[in-house]
């Protein structure tokens, strides 16, 4: 459900405060790291590092291509 969030000046930066109901439901706690990703439809806040997802895709492609070599190295 969309929530209206106001952008406020925080020191030399701008910041937003997430509603308590949202942080409780999503289990976001003080000190957690979120990534802001620009999308075609706006900004996405996610706890998942987008660079990690890309690295995993590259790993999976390489592990399929070099499956036999990796199997022999594991022995």
C-alpha positions in Angstrom: 0.0 0.0 0.0 1.5 3.4 -1.0 2.5 5.7 1.8 3.2 9.4 1.5 6.7 10.2 2.7 8.1 13.7 3.1 11.7 14.6 2.1 13.4 16.6 4.8 16.8 18.3 5.2 19.1 16.3 7.5 22.4 18.2 7.9 23.8 18.7 4.5 21.7 15.9 2.9 18.1 15.1 2.3 16.4 12.2 4.0 13.1 10.4 4.5 11.6 8.7 7.5 9.8 5.4 6.9 6.5 4.8 8.8 6.8 2.5 11.8 4.2 0.1 10.4 6.3 -0.3 7.2 9.6 -0.9 9.1 7.9 -3.4 11.4 6.3 -5.3 8.5 9.6 -5.4 6.5 11.7 -6.0 9.6 13.9 -3.0 9.0 15.9 -2.1 12.1 18.3 0.8 13.1 21.6 0.3 11.4 20.3 -1.9 8.5 21.7 -1.1 5.1 19.3 -0.3 2.2 20.2 0.3 -1.4 18.5 3.0 -3.5 18.1 1.8 -7.1 16.9 4.2 -9.8 14.3 2.5 -12.0 12.1 3.7 -14.9 9.2 4.1 -12.5 11.1 5.8 -9.6 13.3 4.7 -6.7 13.4 1.2 -5.3 14.7 0.7 -1.7 16.0 -2.8 -1.3 18.2 -4.6 1.3 19.8 -6.6 -1.5 23.0 -5.3 -3.1 22.3 -5.1 -6.9 26.0 -5.7 -7.7 25.8 -9.0 -5.8 23.0 -10.2 -8.1 25.0 -9.4 -11.2 28.1 -11.2 -9.7 25.9 -14.3 -9.0 24.6 -14.3 -12.6 28.2 -14.3 -13.9 29.2 -17.0 -11.5 26.3 -19.2 -12.6 27.1 -18.8 -16.3 30.8 -19.6 -15.7 30.0 -22.6 -13.4 27.9 -24.1 -16.2 30.5 -23.4 -18.9 33.4 -24.8 -16.8 31.4 -27.5 -14.9 33.9 -30.3 -15.7 37.0 -28.3 -14.8 35.5 -27.2 -11.5 34.5 -30.8 -10.7 38.1 -31.9 -11.3 39.5 -29.1 -9.2 37.2 -30.1 -6.3 38.7 -33.6 -6.2 
